[in-house]
Amino acid sequence: MTSPVGSSTPRSSSPAGSGAAGSRRRQRSTRVVVAVVLLVLAAAVVAATAASGSVLLITGAAALAVVLGAAATRITHTELIDSRTAAARDRAEQARAYADLTATRTAENVEFASDMTGQVARRDATISRLEKRLTEAAGELAQARRDLGDARDRAERTEADLATTRRSLAAADERATQAVVRVAELEHEIDVLRAEWQAAATAQEGTRRRAV
């Protein structure tokens, strides 16, 4: 991922540019020296002719001084124009370098913004999926709690029914026990009645035999 971090200030000078700048500085130095030498030479000529007292020599020296001054002025003017042209060229190169740097930074910022937008979109999608899953899990938990409550209710009802069944079974056992006792009593009564009937029948049979 490209991060729009700051970089160093663009340098408009390359090795070739540095060589050209050095050559221009040497040319400027030479021109300035030549202009100074011309001015010094003009001053020396004027001073020398002034000591001689000859009007013709003074006039010639003055004319030469004017020529040398004009030449020095021309050289200085040319140097000034060249300096301004070189400065303008350097500013143009710096402007182009800054424009290139701005274009590079802009491209890096666009790439970074696109990357961050993609990351944010993916993160939002992940958050949405997690929120959906959390909602589903909450619904499943609520349903599980309802199912657990229903199971507890059924277990309580089953336990109550089992207690009722146990009480009914105990009551049925008690009635069965009472019925067994009652059957035994009835069998005993039947045996007693049968014995009495047999005794009565035997007595009646003996009476009839004695009557015959």
Residue, then its C-alpha position, 0 to 999 in steps of 0.5 A: m500500500t502506498s502511503p502519502v508520506g512527505s518526501s524531500t524537496p525536489r532538486s532541480s539540479s541533476p549532475a548535468g545541471s550542476g555542471a551547467a550551473g558551474s560553467r555559468r558561474r565560471q562564465r559570470s566570474t570571468r565576465v565580471v573580472v573582465a569588466v573590472v579589468l576594463l574599468v581599472l584599465a580605463a582609470a589607469v589610462v586617464a590617470a597616466t594621460a592626465a599627468s602628461g598634461s597633453v590635451l590630445l592624449i587626455t582626449g584620446a584617453a577619455a575616448l578610450a575610457v568611454v569605450l572601455g566603460a561602455a564595454a564593461t557596461r555591455i559585459t555587465h548588462t549581458e551578465l545581468i541578462d544571463s543571470r536573469t535568464a538562468a534564474a528564470r530557467d532554474r525557477a522553471e525547472q523547479a516549477r516543473a519538478y514541483a509539478d511532477l512531484t505534485a502529480t506524483r503526490t496526487a497519484e499516491n493520494v488517489e491510490f491511498a484513498s482508493d485503498m482506504t476506501g476498499q478497506v473501509a468497504r470490506r470492514d463495513a461488510t465484515i461488520s454487517r455480516l457480524e451484526k447479522r450473525l449476532t442478530e441471528a445468534a440472539g434469535e437462536l438464544a431466545q428460541a432456545r430459552r423459550d424451548l427450555g422454558d417449554a421443556r421445564d413446563r412439560a417436565e413440571r406437568t409430567e412430574a405432577d401427572l406422575a405424582t397423581t398417577r402414583r397417588s392413584l396407584a396407591a389408592a388402587d393398591e389399597r382398594a385391591t387389598q381391601a377387595v382381597v380381604r373382602v373376598a376372603e371374608l365372603e369365601h369364609e362366609i360361603d364356607v360357613l353357609r355351605a357347612e350349615w346347609q350340609a348340616a341341615a341337609t344331613a339332619q333332614e335326611g336322618t329325620r326322614r329315615r327315622a320316619v320311614 
